[in-house]
């Protein structure tokens, strides 16, 4: 049985996908995948997600060139979330940062930008 058939999807037919840099363990982004996205990711080796805003499949880097090559896929104990360990080319974040987690809560309760953008491209 294929992995996509074994996962537990939410009411919208999606599982959470956490994407991590395979080289250094940095968490790059969180996205969602439907069955087709899981299958395509496994078949092609390129991270493919379900865009909730566009309501369509989204191959990471398709327009920006900031590709995620998948090295490993882990499944959580409840079978409802994935961890993709990837080789990231360029920015993972659509704001142009290496990681989507570029802001940190500071001591005053505000958010501080903790990184420098690596690209101006939006995906």
Secondary structure, DSSP 8 states (H G I E B T S, - for coil): --HHHHS---TTS-EEEEEEETTT--EEEEEEE-HHHHHHHHHHSB-EEEETTTTEEEETTTTTS--EEEEEEEE-TTSSEEEEEEEE-S-SSTTS-SSS--EEE-TTS-EEE-S--S-----
